[in-house]
Amino acid sequence: MINNKFCTIKFQLVPSLVYLSLLALLLGLGNWQLSRSDEKRQFLALQEQGLMLSDVIKLTGRSEDNVEMLRFRKTQVIGYYDQAHQFLIDNQISSGKVGYSVLTPLVLEGESKAVLVNRGWIPLNQDRSVLPVLELSSELIAVTGRINSFPSVGIKLAGAEKPTDTWPSVIQVVDSHILAKHLAYPLFNFQIELDKNLPEGFKREWQTSTIMLPEQHTAYAVQWFALAFTLTLLFIWYTFKSNDN
């Protein structure tokens, strides 16, 4: 037989709304962390697959342009550096210092299409208005490296993908479609991270793992769900205490 006391429990409107809002938030954060964990597992699996493949992709104008399919694959491309039109990705950190990542278009031999080659990191000048000099050979060269997506940012500000009108052009966020319009010729939707043993590069520390592992996201999800459970217990206790008064 059900106790009459449980049948006559009254829930106060404001505390109930606060509880439901917080509960939805905590559960949403927990589920978001679980989805991030799944994404990281897929990312690591793709990364491991790309690193294990030993064959080198010969990049041509007709090559696949899907970064998710080609990510972390080794590649070779023959062409000419467009030394007059280079990009500097701003606010790149290396060993605690601020600088730029240098992106140089490499126009494929016999093609009108180019791929952006990340030639590494250089430090920021003391006078930010003074941009670095990025001289390099204009001869036909063979570049080898690893295909990867462009560097990402935590918070994307409005207009961050627009390059400056000067050369080298400074950008905050890389959008290959916008840069292609700026250059007036098409670009692949990925970058090539220049091999460390090749010349005409700068400091290169290409990452082979994600910052946060899937297990860390799962641990955060458990914490959010635990907070939701604790909140529920507190709400039940508060409701019973209010009905006893």
Helices and strands as residue ranges (DSSP letters): H 4-7, H 13-52, E 57-58, H 67-70, E 74-81, E 87-94, E 97-108, E 114-123, E 141-148, E 169-171, H 176-183, E 187-194, H 214-244
